[in-house]
Amino acid sequence: MKTTMMLCDFAEAIQGKLYIMGGGWTICPPGPRNMSIALRILVPWDGTNKKHHLKLMLQDVNGKTVEVGDPPRDIAQQGDFEVGRPPNVPAGSEIDFSAVFNFLGLPLMPDLSYRWQLEINGEPADYVSFRTRE
C-alpha cells in the first residue's frame, strides 16, 4: 500500500478528505506538544473489502517506542480499517483511505529526534521524522 504521512498542528478527516492546518513541519519546541498526523493510504484493488490493521507509534532515535505515565504506556494508536470497492470503479484502481491521529500534551524532550512509525498489517509502511529545539 502506498502511504502519505504529514505532521500537522491540527488536522481532520471528513468524508475522505484531509483538512490540514499548520502541516509539513519537521522542527518544533519541546513538549508538552499537541500534534496531528494526517494519513492517506492507497489501497490496491485486491486489498479492498478486507480488514487491515494499522498502528502508529512515536519512537526515539534508536527505534524504541516512547513511553509515558506510571505505569509506562506506549505513545501509540492502532485500529482496523476496511475499504470497499465503489461501483463503476475500474478493476486495478487504487482506493484511498484517509485518517487523522491527534495527540495532546506530548512530553517531548529538548534537542532530540523522534519519528512516527506506521505499520500496516504488522509490516513497516511509512514514517515521518521531526526534531525538537534546544
Secondary structure, 3 states (H helix, E strand, C coil): CEEEEEEEEEEEEECCEEEEEEECCCEECCCCEEEEEEEEEEECHHHCCCEEEEEEEEEECCCCECEECCCCEECEEEEEEECCCCCCCCCCCCEEEEEEEEEEEECCCCCCEEEEEEEECCEEEEEEEEEECC
